[in-house]
Amino acid sequence: MFAVIRHTFELDVKDKYNSVGEWKHLVWLFETELDAMSFAITLLDHPLLVANKEYLAHAIETLREGKFWQVGRESVAVGKVEGLINVSYEDLENDTQKFIH
């Protein structure tokens, strides 16, 4: 299983003088890497990419080869899902207590 991860800043413009924004960290799951990569490429919609075909081609190549693309603080990545991890909060709490002075 593969995941596509996107970190993006969403701005909600209420009116000309009032807007609110927040960071969004989004994840989608896919059965195959090809499906994940195909979807990830559709997320390369940054204005710098849309306006420049060469830059978009470079972004797609970077995403395909390195499984990661970033401009500024916004990014798209494709990763392999390793599996579910069970966290023992009791053990975590005991381990944390050892480091508190």
Buried (B, 14 or more C-beta within 10 A) or exposed (E): EBBBBBBBEEEEEEEEEEEEEEEEEEEBEBEEBEBBBEBBBEBBEBEEBEEEEEBBEEBBEBBEEEBBBBBEEBBBBBBEEEEEEEEEEEEEEEEEEEEEE
